[in-house]
């Protein structure tokens, strides 16, 4: 009997890890960008304009986006207004109020919805692209958002939104 209990616990852990690692996190390993045209990028501070403001999210997200571009592209980061690419944006939604899992008339899972609105100015093509990145993050209803928020931001929110921003930006340049 003890073997079956351990087996089910192991199976649950494996399934949870598969689900959480495959929940919409995409990344390009080879960035397709013409470095003869695009040499510089300016990444502005991603301000938090959501109704509910987490004071750490803007700083962590901005830092992670800057690190991703520095480590995965040959673009030179600058603060000059003549950068070939200029990325700015703001958090428009940080809503922890959605219930997604109910069992025996009890809430089992809550959802935090995070949306970031981004503006990409392509100086080379004289184009401006605007797009939103929205991601859902589920957490146990037995925990409050304040109890899980720091871990969600560090392990889920910032990495997945950063990857999506990165991927969206390069799909906008290719258009």
KOLDRENNU-279848 format. One line per 10 residues: number of its first residue (from 1); for each residue z negated, x negated, y negated of N, C-alpha, C. Coordinates in steps of 0.1 Angstrom, whole numbers, plus 2048, in hexadecimal, padded with zeros to 3 digits. Layout:
N
NUM	Z/X/Y/Z/X/Y/Z/X/Y; ...
! end
This chain:
175
1	800/7F8/80C/800/800/800/800/7F7/7F3; 7F8/7EC/7F4/7F8/7E3/7E8/805/7DD/7E5; 80D/7DA/7F0/81A/7D4/7EE/823/7DD/7E6; 823/7EA/7EA/82C/7F4/7E3/828/7F5/7D4; 81B/7F5/7D1/817/7F5/7C3/81C/7E9/7BB; 81A/7DD/7C1/81F/7D1/7BA/82E/7D2/7B9; 835/7D7/7C3/844/7D8/7C3/848/7E1/7B7; 842/7ED/7B6/845/7F6/7AB/842/7F0/79D; 837/7E9/79C/834/7E2/78F/83F/7D8/78C; 842/7D0/796/84D/7C6/794/85A/7CC/790
11	85E/7D7/797/86A/7DE/794/86A/7E4/786; 85F/7E9/782/85D/7EF/774/85F/7E4/76A; 859/7D8/76C/85A/7CD/763/868/7C8/762; 86F/7C7/76D/87D/7C3/76D/886/7CD/765; 884/7DA/768/88C/7E4/761/889/7E4/752; 87D/7E3/74E/87A/7E3/740/880/7D7/739; 880/7CB/740/886/7BF/73A/895/7C1/739; 89B/7C7/742/8AA/7C9/742/8AD/7D2/736; 8A5/7DD/735/8A8/7E7/72B/8A6/7E1/71D; 89B/7DA/71B/898/7D5/70E/8A1/7C9/70A
21	8A7/7C2/713/8B0/7B7/710/8BE/7BC/70E; 8C1/7C8/712/8CF/7CC/711/8D0/7D9/708; 8C7/7DA/6FE/8C7/7E6/6F6/8CF/7E4/6E9; 8DB/7E0/6EA/8E3/7E0/6DE/8E3/7D2/6D7; 8DF/7C8/6DD/8DF/7BB/6D6/8EC/7B4/6DA; 8F4/7B1/6D1/901/7AB/6D4/902/79E/6CC; 909/795/6D1/90B/789/6C9/918/782/6CD; 91F/77C/6C4/92B/774/6C7/926/766/6C9; 92C/760/6D3/929/752/6D5/933/749/6CE; 93F/74E/6CC/94A/747/6C5/94D/74F/6B9
31	949/74B/6AD/94D/752/6A1/95B/74E/69D; 963/759/69A/971/757/696/971/758/687; 972/74D/681/973/74C/672/97C/741/66E; 984/743/665/98D/738/660/986/730/656; 981/724/65B/979/71B/652/981/714/648; 98F/715/649/997/70F/63E/996/719/632; 994/725/634/993/72F/629/984/731/624; 97C/733/62E/96E/737/62B/965/72A/62E; 95F/726/623/956/71A/624/948/71D/620; 945/727/618/938/72A/613/934/738/614
41	927/73A/615/921/748/616/915/748/60E; 913/753/607/907/756/600/900/762/607; 8F4/760/60B/8EC/76B/612/8E1/76F/609; 8E2/77B/603/8D7/780/5FB/8CB/785/602; 8C1/787/5FB/8B4/78C/601/8B7/79B/605; 8B3/79E/611/8B4/7AB/616/8A8/7B3/612; 8A9/7BB/608/89E/7C2/602/89A/7CE/60B; 88E/7D2/60A/889/7DE/612/888/7EA/608; 891/7F4/609/891/800/601/88E/80C/609; 889/80A/615/886/815/61E/879/81D/619
51	878/829/61D/86C/831/619/85F/82B/61E; 85F/826/62A/854/81F/630/858/810/62F; 850/808/629/853/7FA/627/84A/7F1/62F; 850/7E9/638/848/7DF/63F/849/7D2/636; 83E/7CD/632/83F/7C1/628/845/7B5/62E; 846/7B3/63B/84B/7A7/641/85A/7A8/645; 85F/7B4/646/86C/7B5/64C/877/7AF/643; 877/7B1/636/882/7AB/62E/882/79C/62F; 877/795/62D/877/787/62E/87B/782/63C; 876/788/646/87A/783/654/889/785/657
61	88E/791/653/89C/794/655/8A5/78B/64D; 8A2/789/641/8AA/780/638/8AA/772/63E; 89E/76D/641/89D/75F/647/8A5/75E/654; 8A4/768/65D/8AB/767/66A/8BA/768/668; 8BF/770/65F/8CD/771/65C/8D2/763/657; 8CB/75D/64E/8CE/750/648/8CF/745/653; 8C5/746/65C/8C4/73C/667/8D0/73E/671; 8D3/74A/673/8DE/74D/67D/8EC/747/677; 8EE/74A/66A/8FB/745/665/8FB/735/664; 8EF/730/662/8EE/721/661/8F0/71B/66F
71	8EB/721/679/8EC/71B/687/8F9/71F/68E; 8FF/72A/68B/90B/72E/693/918/72E/68B; 918/72A/67F/925/728/678/925/71B/671; 931/718/66C/933/70C/664/932/70F/655; 92F/71C/652/92E/720/644/923/719/63D; 925/715/630/91A/70E/628/914/719/620; 906/71A/622/8FF/724/61A/8FD/71F/60C; 8FF/728/603/8FE/725/5F5/8F8/731/5ED; 8F3/72E/5E1/8EE/739/5D9/8F7/73C/5CD; 903/735/5CD/90D/737/5C3/914/744/5C4
81	918/74A/5B9/91F/757/5B9/92E/755/5BC; 933/749/5BE/941/747/5C2/942/744/5D1; 938/747/5D9/939/745/5E7/944/74D/5ED; 94B/748/5F7/956/74F/5FD/952/75D/603; 946/75D/609/941/769/60F/933/76B/608; 930/778/605/924/77B/5FE/91E/787/606; 912/785/60C/90C/790/614/8FF/794/60D; 8FE/7A1/60A/8F2/7A6/604/8EF/7B3/60C; 8E3/7B8/60A/8E0/7C5/611/8D1/7C9/60E; 8CE/7D4/614/8C1/7D9/613/8BE/7E3/61F
91	8B1/7E3/622/8AC/7EC/62D/8AB/7FA/627; 8B3/803/62D/8B3/811/628/8AA/81A/630; 8A7/817/63C/89F/820/645/896/818/64E; 88A/81C/64E/880/816/657/877/822/65B; 87C/82A/665/876/837/668/86F/837/675; 862/837/676/85B/837/683/858/845/688; 85E/84F/683/859/85D/686/860/864/691; 869/85E/698/870/865/6A3/86A/864/6B0; 869/86F/6B7/863/86F/6C5/86F/870/6CE; 870/867/6D8/87B/868/6E1/877/86A/6F0
101	86B/868/6F3/867/86A/701/85B/874/702; 85D/87E/70A/853/888/70C/851/88A/71B; 845/88A/720/842/88D/72E/836/895/72E; 836/8A0/736/82B/8A9/737/826/8AE/72A; 830/8B1/721/82D/8B6/713/825/8AC/70B; 826/89F/70E/81F/895/707/82A/88A/703; 829/886/6F7/832/87B/6F2/82F/86E/6F9; 839/868/6FF/838/85B/706/83E/850/6FE; 848/853/6F7/850/848/6F0/853/84C/6E2; 850/843/6D8/854/845/6CA/860/83C/6C7
111	867/83F/6BD/872/837/6B9/871/833/6AA; 874/826/6A7/875/821/69A/884/81F/697; 889/825/68D/897/824/689/898/81B/67D; 8A0/810/67E/8A1/807/673/8B0/806/66F; 8B3/808/662/8C1/807/65D/8C1/7FD/652; 8CB/7F4/652/8CE/7EB/647/8DC/7ED/642; 8DD/7EF/635/8EA/7F1/62E/8EE/7E3/629; 8FA/7DF/62C/8FF/7D2/628/90C/7D2/620; 90D/7C9/617/919/7C8/60F/91E/7BA/610; 92B/7B9/615/931/7AC/617/93D/7AB/60D
121	93C/7A1/604/947/79E/5FB/94E/792/600; 95B/794/602/964/78A/607/96C/786/5FB; 969/77B/5F5/96F/776/5E9/97D/771/5EC; 980/76C/5F7/98D/767/5FB/997/773/5FB; 994/77E/602/99C/789/603/99A/793/5F8; 991/791/5EF/98D/79A/5E4/98A/7A8/5E9; 982/7A8/5F4/97E/7B5/5FA/96F/7B6/5FB; 96A/7C2/5FA/95C/7C5/5FC/95B/7CF/608; 952/7CB/612/950/7D4/61D/941/7D8/61D; 93F/7E5/620/931/7EA/621/930/7F0/62F
131	925/7ED/635/922/7F2/642/913/7F3/645; 90F/7FC/64E/901/7FD/652/8FF/7F8/660; 8F3/7F3/662/8EF/7EF/66F/8E3/7F7/672; 8E3/7FF/67D/8D8/807/681/8D4/804/68F; 8C7/803/691/8C2/800/69E/8B5/808/6A1; 8B4/80C/6AD/8A8/814/6B1/89F/80B/6BA; 892/80C/6B7/888/804/6BF/87D/80E/6C4; 87C/80F/6D1/872/818/6D7/865/810/6DA; 85A/818/6D8/84D/813/6DC/844/81E/6E1; 83A/81A/6E8/832/824/6EF/82B/82D/6E5
141	82A/83A/6E8/823/843/6E0/814/841/6E0; 80F/83A/6EA/801/837/6EA/7FD/82C/6E0; 807/826/6DA/804/81C/6D0/809/821/6C2; 802/81D/6B8/807/820/6AA/811/816/6A6; 819/81A/69C/823/810/697/81D/803/692; 812/805/68C/80A/7F9/686/806/7F0/692; 803/7F5/69D/7FF/7ED/6A9/80B/7E5/6AF; 817/7EA/6AE/822/7E4/6B5/82C/7DE/6AB; 82A/7E0/69E/834/7DD/694/837/7CE/693; 82D/7C6/693/82F/7B7/692/837/7B2/69E
151	834/7B6/6AA/83B/7B2/6B5/849/7B7/6B5; 84B/7C4/6B1/859/7CA/6B0/861/7C2/6A7; 85C/7BF/69B/863/7B7/691/868/7AA/696; 85E/7A3/69C/861/795/6A0/86A/794/6AC; 868/79D/6B6/86F/79C/6C3/87C/7A5/6C4; 87C/7B0/6BC/887/7B9/6BE/88F/7BC/6B1; 888/7C0/6A7/88F/7C5/69B/897/7BA/694; 891/7AF/691/897/7A4/689/8A2/79E/692; 8A0/79A/69E/8AB/794/6A6/8B7/79E/6A8; 8B5/7AA/6AB/8C0/7B3/6AE/8C8/7B7/6A2
161	8C1/7B9/697/8C8/7BC/68A/8CF/7B0/685; 8CA/7A4/686/8D0/798/682/8DD/796/68A; 8DD/798/697/8E9/797/69F/8F3/7A1/69B; 8EF/7AD/699/8F9/7B7/695/8FF/7B4/687; 8F7/7B0/67E/8FC/7AC/670/907/7A1/672; 903/797/67A/90C/78C/67C/91A/790/682; 919/799/68C/925/79E/693/92D/7A7/68A; 926/7AF/683/92D/7B9/679/934/7B1/66E; 92E/7A7/669/934/79F/65E/941/799/663; 941/793/66E/94E/78C/673/958/796/677
171	954/7A2/67B/95F/7AD/67E/964/7B2/670; 95C/7B2/666/961/7B6/659/96B/7AB/653; 969/79F/655/971/794/650/97F/795/657; 97F/798/664/98C/798/66B/995/7A4/667; 990/7AE/661/998/7BA/65D/9A2/7B6/653
! end
